[in-house]
């Protein structure tokens, strides 16, 4: 395992990625001596399958603007 601080990780990112990719190394990045992140090789050298939309939701069509603000009538009643 390679341990580097954030400054070194920024300046040597390309070399660290080579170590991860070619030698299957894990790189631990620390800030103030405490680990905050790790660069790890992708398992099996393959990326995970991309997300695909649900078949039924792909046909969903909105006939309104979902970002439009609610009118006064659409706001729920406030319990007293």
N, CA, C and O atoms as a CHARMM CRD file, in Angstrom:
* protein
*
  320
    1    1 UNK  N      0.85500  -1.17900   0.00000 PROA 1      0.00000
    2    1 UNK  CA     0.00000   0.00000   0.00000 PROA 1      0.00000
    3    1 UNK  C      0.89600   1.23500   0.00000 PROA 1      0.00000
    4    1 UNK  O      1.89700   1.30000   0.71300 PROA 1      0.00000
    5    2 UNK  N      0.51600   2.19600  -0.80500 PROA 2      0.00000
    6    2 UNK  CA     1.21900   3.47500  -0.87600 PROA 2      0.00000
    7    2 UNK  C      0.41800   4.47100  -0.05400 PROA 2      0.00000
    8    2 UNK  O     -0.80100   4.56400  -0.20100 PROA 2      0.00000
    9    3 UNK  N      1.09900   5.22000   0.81500 PROA 3      0.00000
   10    3 UNK  CA     0.43900   6.23500   1.63200 PROA 3      0.00000
   11    3 UNK  C      1.03500   7.58600   1.26900 PROA 3      0.00000
   12    3 UNK  O      2.25200   7.76400   1.31700 PROA 3      0.00000
   13    4 UNK  N      0.17400   8.54700   0.90100 PROA 4      0.00000
   14    4 UNK  CA     0.62500   9.88200   0.51400 PROA 4      0.00000
   15    4 UNK  C     -0.26200  10.92900   1.18000 PROA 4      0.00000
   16    4 UNK  O     -1.38900  10.63900   1.58200 PROA 4      0.00000
   17    5 UNK  N      0.26500  12.16000   1.29200 PROA 5      0.00000
   18    5 UNK  CA    -0.57200  13.25200   1.78200 PROA 5      0.00000
   19    5 UNK  C     -1.28300  13.89600   0.58700 PROA 5      0.00000
   20    5 UNK  O     -0.97900  13.57300  -0.56200 PROA 5      0.00000
   21    6 UNK  N     -2.20800  14.78700   0.84600 PROA 6      0.00000
   22    6 UNK  CA    -3.02000  15.35900  -0.22800 PROA 6      0.00000
   23    6 UNK  C     -2.17900  16.12900  -1.23700 PROA 6      0.00000
   24    6 UNK  O     -2.43800  16.05300  -2.43800 PROA 6      0.00000
   25    7 UNK  N     -1.17600  16.86900  -0.77000 PROA 7      0.00000
   26    7 UNK  CA    -0.33300  17.63600  -1.68800 PROA 7      0.00000
   27    7 UNK  C      0.41300  16.69800  -2.63000 PROA 7      0.00000
   28    7 UNK  O      0.45800  16.92700  -3.83800 PROA 7      0.00000
   29    8 UNK  N      0.99100  15.65000  -2.07300 PROA 8      0.00000
   30    8 UNK  CA     1.72400  14.69300  -2.90000 PROA 8      0.00000
   31    8 UNK  C      0.78000  13.98100  -3.86900 PROA 8      0.00000
   32    8 UNK  O      1.15700  13.70700  -5.00800 PROA 8      0.00000
   33    9 UNK  N     -0.43300  13.68200  -3.43000 PROA 9      0.00000
   34    9 UNK  CA    -1.40700  13.03100  -4.30400 PROA 9      0.00000
   35    9 UNK  C     -1.75100  13.92400  -5.48400 PROA 9      0.00000
   36    9 UNK  O     -1.89600  13.43700  -6.60600 PROA 9      0.00000
   37   10 UNK  N     -1.88600  15.23800  -5.24500 PROA 10     0.00000
   38   10 UNK  CA    -2.19100  16.16100  -6.34200 PROA 10     0.00000
   39   10 UNK  C     -1.04100  16.23500  -7.32900 PROA 10     0.00000
   40   10 UNK  O     -1.25600  16.21300  -8.54100 PROA 10     0.00000
   41   11 UNK  N      0.17300  16.32300  -6.81900 PROA 11     0.00000
   42   11 UNK  CA     1.31400  16.50800  -7.71200 PROA 11     0.00000
   43   11 UNK  C      1.72700  15.23100  -8.42500 PROA 11     0.00000
   44   11 UNK  O      2.33600  15.29700  -9.49300 PROA 11     0.00000
   45   12 UNK  N      1.41100  14.06800  -7.86300 PROA 12     0.00000
   46   12 UNK  CA     1.83900  12.79600  -8.45200 PROA 12     0.00000
   47   12 UNK  C      0.66500  11.91500  -8.86800 PROA 12     0.00000
   48   12 UNK  O      0.79700  10.69200  -8.92200 PROA 12     0.00000
   49   13 UNK  N     -0.47600  12.52200  -9.16100 PROA 13     0.00000
   50   13 UNK  CA    -1.66600  11.73900  -9.44900 PROA 13     0.00000
   51   13 UNK  C     -1.45300  10.76600 -10.60900 PROA 13     0.00000
   52   13 UNK  O     -1.84400   9.60300 -10.51200 PROA 13     0.00000
   53   14 UNK  N     -0.84800  11.21600 -11.68600 PROA 14     0.00000
   54   14 UNK  CA    -0.64500  10.33100 -12.84000 PROA 14     0.00000
   55   14 UNK  C      0.19200   9.11300 -12.46400 PROA 14     0.00000
   56   14 UNK  O     -0.14900   7.99100 -12.83700 PROA 14     0.00000
   57   15 UNK  N      1.27500   9.32100 -11.73600 PROA 15     0.00000
   58   15 UNK  CA     2.12500   8.20300 -11.32600 PROA 15     0.00000
   59   15 UNK  C      1.39100   7.26900 -10.36700 PROA 15     0.00000
   60   15 UNK  O      1.57000   6.05200 -10.42800 PROA 15     0.00000
   61   16 UNK  N      0.57500   7.82300  -9.49100 PROA 16     0.00000
   62   16 UNK  CA    -0.18800   6.99200  -8.56300 PROA 16     0.00000
   63   16 UNK  C     -1.22000   6.14900  -9.30700 PROA 16     0.00000
   64   16 UNK  O     -1.44700   4.99100  -8.95600 PROA 16     0.00000
   65   17 UNK  N     -1.84100   6.72300 -10.33000 PROA 17     0.00000
   66   17 UNK  CA    -2.80300   5.96700 -11.12200 PROA 17     0.00000
   67   17 UNK  C     -2.13000   4.82500 -11.87800 PROA 17     0.00000
   68   17 UNK  O     -2.71400   3.75400 -12.04300 PROA 17     0.00000
   69   18 UNK  N     -0.90500   5.05500 -12.33400 PROA 18     0.00000
   70   18 UNK  CA    -0.14800   3.98400 -12.99200 PROA 18     0.00000
   71   18 UNK  C      0.10000   2.84100 -12.00900 PROA 18     0.00000
   72   18 UNK  O     -0.04000   1.67100 -12.36600 PROA 18     0.00000
   73   19 UNK  N      0.46800   3.17800 -10.77600 PROA 19     0.00000
   74   19 UNK  CA     0.69600   2.14500  -9.76500 PROA 19     0.00000
   75   19 UNK  C     -0.57300   1.35000  -9.49000 PROA 19     0.00000
   76   19 UNK  O     -0.52300   0.13200  -9.32100 PROA 19     0.00000
   77   20 UNK  N     -1.69900   2.03000  -9.44600 PROA 20     0.00000
   78   20 UNK  CA    -2.97900   1.35500  -9.19800 PROA 20     0.00000
   79   20 UNK  C     -3.33700   0.47600 -10.39300 PROA 20     0.00000
   80   20 UNK  O     -3.73400  -0.67800 -10.23500 PROA 20     0.00000
   81   21 UNK  N     -3.19000   1.03700 -11.58200 PROA 21     0.00000
   82   21 UNK  CA    -3.61100   0.32900 -12.78900 PROA 21     0.00000
   83   21 UNK  C     -2.69100  -0.84600 -13.13600 PROA 21     0.00000
   84   21 UNK  O     -3.17500  -1.94500 -13.40900 PROA 21     0.00000
   85   22 UNK  N     -1.39600  -0.63100 -13.13000 PROA 22     0.00000
   86   22 UNK  CA    -0.46700  -1.65100 -13.61000 PROA 22     0.00000
   87   22 UNK  C     -0.02200  -2.63400 -12.52900 PROA 22     0.00000
   88   22 UNK  O      0.15400  -3.81900 -12.80900 PROA 22     0.00000
   89   23 UNK  N      0.15900  -2.15600 -11.30700 PROA 23     0.00000
   90   23 UNK  CA     0.66900  -3.02600 -10.25300 PROA 23     0.00000
   91   23 UNK  C     -0.39500  -3.39800  -9.22700 PROA 23     0.00000
   92   23 UNK  O     -0.10000  -4.05100  -8.22600 PROA 23     0.00000
   93   24 UNK  N     -1.64700  -2.97700  -9.48200 PROA 24     0.00000
   94   24 UNK  CA    -2.76500  -3.29000  -8.58800 PROA 24     0.00000
   95   24 UNK  C     -2.51100  -2.82100  -7.15200 PROA 24     0.00000
   96   24 UNK  O     -2.96500  -3.45100  -6.19700 PROA 24     0.00000
   97   25 UNK  N     -1.78000  -1.70700  -7.00800 PROA 25     0.00000
   98   25 UNK  CA    -1.49900  -1.11100  -5.69700 PROA 25     0.00000
   99   25 UNK  C     -2.74200  -0.38900  -5.18500 PROA 25     0.00000
  100   25 UNK  O     -3.60000   0.02600  -5.96500 PROA 25     0.00000
  101   26 UNK  N     -2.82500  -0.24700  -3.88400 PROA 26     0.00000
  102   26 UNK  CA    -3.82400   0.61000  -3.25200 PROA 26     0.00000
  103   26 UNK  C     -3.10200   1.85000  -2.75200 PROA 26     0.00000
  104   26 UNK  O     -2.04200   1.74600  -2.13600 PROA 26     0.00000
  105   27 UNK  N     -3.66800   3.02200  -3.01200 PROA 27     0.00000
  106   27 UNK  CA    -3.06300   4.28300  -2.57900 PROA 27     0.00000
  107   27 UNK  C     -3.98100   4.90400  -1.53700 PROA 27     0.00000
  108   27 UNK  O     -5.14800   5.17700  -1.81400 PROA 27     0.00000
  109   28 UNK  N     -3.45200   5.12700  -0.34000 PROA 28     0.00000
  110   28 UNK  CA    -4.21100   5.77500   0.72700 PROA 28     0.00000
  111   28 UNK  C     -3.79200   7.24100   0.77200 PROA 28     0.00000
  112   28 UNK  O     -2.60200   7.55100   0.84300 PROA 28     0.00000
  113   29 UNK  N     -4.77100   8.13800   0.73000 PROA 29     0.00000
  114   29 UNK  CA    -4.50600   9.57800   0.75900 PROA 29     0.00000
  115   29 UNK  C     -4.89000  10.10000   2.13900 PROA 29     0.00000
  116   29 UNK  O     -6.00200   9.87600   2.61800 PROA 29     0.00000
  117   30 UNK  N     -3.94300  10.80400   2.76900 PROA 30     0.00000
  118   30 UNK  CA    -4.14500  11.30200   4.13300 PROA 30     0.00000
  119   30 UNK  C     -4.12400  12.82600   4.16700 PROA 30     0.00000
  120   30 UNK  O     -3.45500  13.47600   3.36300 PROA 30     0.00000
  121   31 UNK  N     -4.87500  13.37900   5.12100 PROA 31     0.00000
  122   31 UNK  CA    -4.83400  14.81100   5.40300 PROA 31     0.00000
  123   31 UNK  C     -4.52100  14.94200   6.88000 PROA 31     0.00000
  124   31 UNK  O     -5.22400  14.38900   7.72400 PROA 31     0.00000
  125   32 UNK  N     -3.46600  15.67300   7.18800 PROA 32     0.00000
  126   32 UNK  CA    -3.01100  15.83900   8.57100 PROA 32     0.00000
  127   32 UNK  C     -2.77500  14.48700   9.24900 PROA 32     0.00000
  128   32 UNK  O     -3.06000  14.31500  10.43400 PROA 32     0.00000
  129   33 UNK  N     -2.24600  13.52900   8.47300 PROA 33     0.00000
  130   33 UNK  CA    -1.91100  12.22500   9.01500 PROA 33     0.00000
  131   33 UNK  C     -3.07400  11.26800   9.17700 PROA 33     0.00000
  132   33 UNK  O     -2.88300  10.14100   9.63300 PROA 33     0.00000
  133   34 UNK  N     -4.29300  11.69600   8.80900 PROA 34     0.00000
  134   34 UNK  CA    -5.46300  10.83700   8.94300 PROA 34     0.00000
  135   34 UNK  C     -5.95900  10.43000   7.55100 PROA 34     0.00000
  136   34 UNK  O     -6.10600  11.28500   6.67700 PROA 34     0.00000
  137   35 UNK  N     -6.21700   9.14700   7.33700 PROA 35     0.00000
  138   35 UNK  CA    -6.69200   8.69600   6.02700 PROA 35     0.00000
  139   35 UNK  C     -8.05600   9.30200   5.69300 PROA 35     0.00000
  140   35 UNK  O     -8.96100   9.34200   6.52600 PROA 35     0.00000
  141   36 UNK  N     -8.17600   9.77300   4.44400 PROA 36     0.00000
  142   36 UNK  CA    -9.45600  10.33500   4.00100 PROA 36     0.00000
  143   36 UNK  C     -9.98700   9.65200   2.74400 PROA 36     0.00000
  144   36 UNK  O    -11.18400   9.72800   2.46800 PROA 36     0.00000
  145   37 UNK  N     -9.12100   8.98500   1.97400 PROA 37     0.00000
  146   37 UNK  CA    -9.57600   8.34400   0.73800 PROA 37     0.00000
  147   37 UNK  C     -8.58500   7.27200   0.31700 PROA 37     0.00000
  148   37 UNK  O     -7.43500   7.24800   0.75600 PROA 37     0.00000
  149   38 UNK  N     -9.06900   6.38100  -0.55100 PROA 38     0.00000
  150   38 UNK  CA    -8.19500   5.36200  -1.12500 PROA 38     0.00000
  151   38 UNK  C     -8.46000   5.26000  -2.62200 PROA 38     0.00000
  152   38 UNK  O     -9.60300   5.32300  -3.07600 PROA 38     0.00000
  153   39 UNK  N     -7.38300   5.10200  -3.37100 PROA 39     0.00000
  154   39 UNK  CA    -7.48300   4.75600  -4.78600 PROA 39     0.00000
  155   39 UNK  C     -7.25900   3.25700  -4.86100 PROA 39     0.00000
  156   39 UNK  O     -6.21700   2.76200  -4.43100 PROA 39     0.00000
  157   40 UNK  N     -8.21500   2.53900  -5.39600 PROA 40     0.00000
  158   40 UNK  CA    -8.09900   1.08700  -5.47700 PROA 40     0.00000
  159   40 UNK  C     -8.36100   0.65200  -6.91300 PROA 40     0.00000
  160   40 UNK  O     -9.11000   1.31300  -7.63100 PROA 40     0.00000
  161   41 UNK  N     -7.75400  -0.45100  -7.33800 PROA 41     0.00000
  162   41 UNK  CA    -8.01200  -0.93000  -8.69300 PROA 41     0.00000
  163   41 UNK  C     -9.45500  -1.41000  -8.82400 PROA 41     0.00000
  164   41 UNK  O    -10.04300  -1.92200  -7.87200 PROA 41     0.00000
  165   42 UNK  N    -10.00000  -1.23800  -9.99600 PROA 42     0.00000
  166   42 UNK  CA   -11.33700  -1.73600 -10.27400 PROA 42     0.00000
  167   42 UNK  C    -11.25100  -3.24900 -10.30300 PROA 42     0.00000
  168   42 UNK  O    -10.36700  -3.80500 -10.95300 PROA 42     0.00000
  169   43 UNK  N    -12.15200  -3.92000  -9.61300 PROA 43     0.00000
  170   43 UNK  CA   -12.08700  -5.37900  -9.50200 PROA 43     0.00000
  171   43 UNK  C    -12.20800  -6.02000 -10.88000 PROA 43     0.00000
  172   43 UNK  O    -13.11400  -5.70700 -11.65200 PROA 43     0.00000
  173   44 UNK  N    -11.28700  -6.91100 -11.16800 PROA 44     0.00000
  174   44 UNK  CA   -11.30700  -7.62300 -12.44000 PROA 44     0.00000
  175   44 UNK  C    -10.94100  -6.76600 -13.62800 PROA 44     0.00000
  176   44 UNK  O    -11.02500  -7.22700 -14.76600 PROA 44     0.00000
  177   45 UNK  N    -10.53700  -5.52900 -13.39500 PROA 45     0.00000
  178   45 UNK  CA   -10.17000  -4.65700 -14.50500 PROA 45     0.00000
  179   45 UNK  C    -11.34800  -4.16500 -15.31700 PROA 45     0.00000
  180   45 UNK  O    -11.16900  -3.52100 -16.35100 PROA 45     0.00000
  181   46 UNK  N    -12.56000  -4.46600 -14.85400 PROA 46     0.00000
  182   46 UNK  CA   -13.74600  -4.03500 -15.58300 PROA 46     0.00000
  183   46 UNK  C    -14.54700  -3.06200 -14.74200 PROA 46     0.00000
  184   46 UNK  O    -14.59600  -3.16200 -13.51600 PROA 46     0.00000
  185   47 UNK  N    -15.16100  -2.14000 -15.41200 PROA 47     0.00000
  186   47 UNK  CA   -16.04100  -1.20000 -14.72500 PROA 47     0.00000
  187   47 UNK  C    -17.36200  -1.89600 -14.43100 PROA 47     0.00000
  188   47 UNK  O    -17.76200  -2.79900 -15.16500 PROA 47     0.00000
  189   48 UNK  N    -18.04600  -1.48500 -13.36200 PROA 48     0.00000
  190   48 UNK  CA   -19.35500  -2.07500 -13.09000 PROA 48     0.00000
  191   48 UNK  C    -20.33800  -1.74000 -14.21400 PROA 48     0.00000
  192   48 UNK  O    -20.15000  -0.77600 -14.95600 PROA 48     0.00000
  193   49 UNK  N    -21.36300  -2.53600 -14.32000 PROA 49     0.00000
  194   49 UNK  CA   -22.37000  -2.30100 -15.35600 PROA 49     0.00000
  195   49 UNK  C    -23.02000  -0.93600 -15.15200 PROA 49     0.00000
  196   49 UNK  O    -23.31500  -0.55700 -14.01800 PROA 49     0.00000
  197   50 UNK  N    -23.24600  -0.19300 -16.23800 PROA 50     0.00000
  198   50 UNK  CA   -23.89100   1.11700 -16.08500 PROA 50     0.00000
  199   50 UNK  C    -25.34400   0.95500 -15.66100 PROA 50     0.00000
  200   50 UNK  O    -25.97000  -0.07600 -15.90900 PROA 50     0.00000
  201   51 UNK  N    -25.86000   1.98300 -15.02200 PROA 51     0.00000
  202   51 UNK  CA   -27.26600   1.97600 -14.62400 PROA 51     0.00000
  203   51 UNK  C    -28.13600   2.10400 -15.86300 PROA 51     0.00000
  204   51 UNK  O    -27.80800   2.85000 -16.78500 PROA 51     0.00000
  205   52 UNK  N    -29.22400   1.39000 -15.88200 PROA 52     0.00000
  206   52 UNK  CA   -30.17300   1.48300 -16.98900 PROA 52     0.00000
  207   52 UNK  C    -31.53600   1.84300 -16.41200 PROA 52     0.00000
  208   52 UNK  O    -31.87500   1.41600 -15.30800 PROA 52     0.00000
  209   53 UNK  N    -32.31300   2.62000 -17.14300 PROA 53     0.00000
  210   53 UNK  CA   -33.62400   2.99900 -16.62200 PROA 53     0.00000
  211   53 UNK  C    -34.56200   1.79100 -16.55400 PROA 53     0.00000
  212   53 UNK  O    -34.43500   0.84400 -17.33000 PROA 53     0.00000
  213   54 UNK  N    -35.48300   1.84200 -15.63200 PROA 54     0.00000
  214   54 UNK  CA   -36.49300   0.79300 -15.50200 PROA 54     0.00000
  215   54 UNK  C    -37.34500   0.80100 -16.76900 PROA 54     0.00000
  216   54 UNK  O    -37.71800   1.87500 -17.24000 PROA 54     0.00000
  217   55 UNK  N    -37.66500  -0.37100 -17.33800 PROA 55     0.00000
  218   55 UNK  CA   -38.40800  -0.39400 -18.60300 PROA 55     0.00000
  219   55 UNK  C    -39.73200   0.35900 -18.55600 PROA 55     0.00000
  220   55 UNK  O    -40.08000   1.03200 -19.52600 PROA 55     0.00000
  221   56 UNK  N    -40.48000   0.26600 -17.46100 PROA 56     0.00000
  222   56 UNK  CA   -41.76500   0.96400 -17.37600 PROA 56     0.00000
  223   56 UNK  C    -41.58300   2.46300 -17.23300 PROA 56     0.00000
  224   56 UNK  O    -42.35000   3.24100 -17.79900 PROA 56     0.00000
  225   57 UNK  N    -40.56900   2.87300 -16.47600 PROA 57     0.00000
  226   57 UNK  CA   -40.36400   4.30300 -16.24300 PROA 57     0.00000
  227   57 UNK  C    -39.84000   5.01600 -17.48000 PROA 57     0.00000
  228   57 UNK  O    -39.96800   6.23500 -17.59600 PROA 57     0.00000
  229   58 UNK  N    -39.24900   4.26200 -18.40800 PROA 58     0.00000
  230   58 UNK  CA   -38.75100   4.86700 -19.63800 PROA 58     0.00000
  231   58 UNK  C    -39.86900   5.42800 -20.49400 PROA 58     0.00000
  232   58 UNK  O    -39.64300   6.33500 -21.29400 PROA 58     0.00000
  233   59 UNK  N    -41.07700   4.89600 -20.33300 PROA 59     0.00000
  234   59 UNK  CA   -42.22200   5.36300 -21.12300 PROA 59     0.00000
  235   59 UNK  C    -43.00000   6.47300 -20.43000 PROA 59     0.00000
  236   59 UNK  O    -43.93200   7.02500 -21.01500 PROA 59     0.00000
  237   60 UNK  N    -42.63800   6.81000 -19.20000 PROA 60     0.00000
  238   60 UNK  CA   -43.34600   7.82800 -18.43700 PROA 60     0.00000
  239   60 UNK  C    -43.18600   9.19800 -19.08800 PROA 60     0.00000
  240   60 UNK  O    -42.07400   9.60900 -19.41900 PROA 60     0.00000
  241   61 UNK  N    -44.29400   9.89700 -19.27000 PROA 61     0.00000
  242   61 UNK  CA   -44.25200  11.24000 -19.84200 PROA 61     0.00000
  243   61 UNK  C    -44.93800  12.21100 -18.89200 PROA 61     0.00000
  244   61 UNK  O    -46.08400  11.99700 -18.49700 PROA 61     0.00000
  245   62 UNK  N    -44.24000  13.27100 -18.53100 PROA 62     0.00000
  246   62 UNK  CA   -44.82500  14.29900 -17.67700 PROA 62     0.00000
  247   62 UNK  C    -45.42700  15.37900 -18.55500 PROA 62     0.00000
  248   62 UNK  O    -44.79400  15.85500 -19.49800 PROA 62     0.00000
  249   63 UNK  N    -46.64700  15.75900 -18.23900 PROA 63     0.00000
  250   63 UNK  CA   -47.31300  16.79100 -19.02800 PROA 63     0.00000
  251   63 UNK  C    -47.34600  18.12200 -18.27100 PROA 63     0.00000
  252   63 UNK  O    -48.22800  18.95400 -18.48500 PROA 63     0.00000
  253   64 UNK  N    -46.37600  18.30200 -17.39200 PROA 64     0.00000
  254   64 UNK  CA   -46.26800  19.54000 -16.63700 PROA 64     0.00000
  255   64 UNK  C    -44.79700  19.74000 -16.28900 PROA 64     0.00000
  256   64 UNK  O    -43.97700  18.84200 -16.48000 PROA 64     0.00000
  257   65 UNK  N    -44.47900  20.90200 -15.78500 PROA 65     0.00000
  258   65 UNK  CA   -43.10700  21.19400 -15.38100 PROA 65     0.00000
  259   65 UNK  C    -42.95700  20.83100 -13.90300 PROA 65     0.00000
  260   65 UNK  O    -43.51000  21.52800 -13.05200 PROA 65     0.00000
  261   66 UNK  N    -42.22400  19.76000 -13.57100 PROA 66     0.00000
  262   66 UNK  CA   -42.11800  19.35700 -12.17400 PROA 66     0.00000
  263   66 UNK  C    -41.34000  20.35400 -11.31100 PROA 66     0.00000
  264   66 UNK  O    -41.35700  20.25300 -10.08400 PROA 66     0.00000
  265   67 UNK  N    -40.66700  21.30300 -11.93300 PROA 67     0.00000
  266   67 UNK  CA   -39.93000  22.30400 -11.15300 PROA 67     0.00000
  267   67 UNK  C    -40.76200  23.55500 -10.89300 PROA 67     0.00000
  268   67 UNK  O    -40.30300  24.48000 -10.22200 PROA 67     0.00000
  269   68 UNK  N    -41.97500  23.58400 -11.41900 PROA 68     0.00000
  270   68 UNK  CA   -42.85500  24.74200 -11.23300 PROA 68     0.00000
  271   68 UNK  C    -43.29400  24.82300  -9.77400 PROA 68     0.00000
  272   68 UNK  O    -43.63200  23.79700  -9.18200 PROA 68     0.00000
  273   69 UNK  N    -43.29600  26.00500  -9.18400 PROA 69     0.00000
  274   69 UNK  CA   -43.71000  26.12500  -7.77400 PROA 69     0.00000
  275   69 UNK  C    -45.18000  25.73600  -7.59300 PROA 69     0.00000
  276   69 UNK  O    -45.98800  25.86900  -8.51200 PROA 69     0.00000
  277   70 UNK  N    -45.50800  25.25200  -6.39400 PROA 70     0.00000
  278   70 UNK  CA   -46.88800  24.89400  -6.07700 PROA 70     0.00000
  279   70 UNK  C    -47.73600  26.14600  -5.90200 PROA 70     0.00000
  280   70 UNK  O    -47.26000  27.17600  -5.42400 PROA 70     0.00000
  281   71 UNK  N    -49.00800  26.03700  -6.30100 PROA 71     0.00000
  282   71 UNK  CA   -49.94200  27.14400  -6.05900 PROA 71     0.00000
  283   71 UNK  C    -50.40200  27.06400  -4.60400 PROA 71     0.00000
  284   71 UNK  O    -50.12500  26.07800  -3.92200 PROA 71     0.00000
  285   72 UNK  N    -51.09600  28.08700  -4.12800 PROA 72     0.00000
  286   72 UNK  CA   -51.60100  28.08600  -2.74900 PROA 72     0.00000
  287   72 UNK  C    -52.56300  26.91700  -2.51500 PROA 72     0.00000
  288   72 UNK  O    -52.59500  26.36100  -1.41700 PROA 72     0.00000
  289   73 UNK  N    -53.34000  26.54100  -3.52200 PROA 73     0.00000
  290   73 UNK  CA   -54.29400  25.43900  -3.38700 PROA 73     0.00000
  291   73 UNK  C    -53.57700  24.08800  -3.27700 PROA 73     0.00000
  292   73 UNK  O    -54.10200  23.15800  -2.66500 PROA 73     0.00000
  293   74 UNK  N    -52.40200  23.97800  -3.85700 PROA 74     0.00000
  294   74 UNK  CA   -51.69200  22.70100  -3.87000 PROA 74     0.00000
  295   74 UNK  C    -50.91100  22.42200  -2.59100 PROA 74     0.00000
  296   74 UNK  O    -50.54000  21.27700  -2.33400 PROA 74     0.00000
  297   75 UNK  N    -50.65500  23.45100  -1.78500 PROA 75     0.00000
  298   75 UNK  CA   -49.91900  23.25100  -0.53000 PROA 75     0.00000
  299   75 UNK  C    -50.78800  22.46900   0.44400 PROA 75     0.00000
  300   75 UNK  O    -51.99100  22.71900   0.51700 PROA 75     0.00000
  301   76 UNK  N    -50.22100  21.53600   1.18900 PROA 76     0.00000
  302   76 UNK  CA   -51.02000  20.78500   2.16300 PROA 76     0.00000
  303   76 UNK  C    -51.51800  21.69500   3.27800 PROA 76     0.00000
  304   76 UNK  O    -50.89600  22.70500   3.60300 PROA 76     0.00000
  305   77 UNK  N    -52.65500  21.31400   3.85500 PROA 77     0.00000
  306   77 UNK  CA   -53.21800  22.07600   4.96100 PROA 77     0.00000
  307   77 UNK  C    -52.31000  21.94400   6.17400 PROA 77     0.00000
  308   77 UNK  O    -51.77600  20.86900   6.44400 PROA 77     0.00000
  309   78 UNK  N    -52.13900  23.03000   6.89600 PROA 78     0.00000
  310   78 UNK  CA   -51.29000  23.03800   8.09200 PROA 78     0.00000
  311   78 UNK  C    -52.15300  22.66600   9.29800 PROA 78     0.00000
  312   78 UNK  O    -53.13700  23.35100   9.57900 PROA 78     0.00000
  313   79 UNK  N    -51.80400  21.59400  10.01900 PROA 79     0.00000
  314   79 UNK  CA   -52.59700  21.23400  11.21100 PROA 79     0.00000
  315   79 UNK  C    -52.45500  22.29400  12.30100 PROA 79     0.00000
  316   79 UNK  O    -51.37900  22.85500  12.51100 PROA 79     0.00000
  317   80 UNK  N    -53.56600  22.55400  12.98700 PROA 80     0.00000
  318   80 UNK  CA   -53.57300  23.57600  14.03300 PROA 80     0.00000
  319   80 UNK  C    -53.40500  22.95900  15.38600 PROA 80     0.00000
  320   80 UNK  O    -53.38800  23.66900  16.39100 PROA 80     0.00000
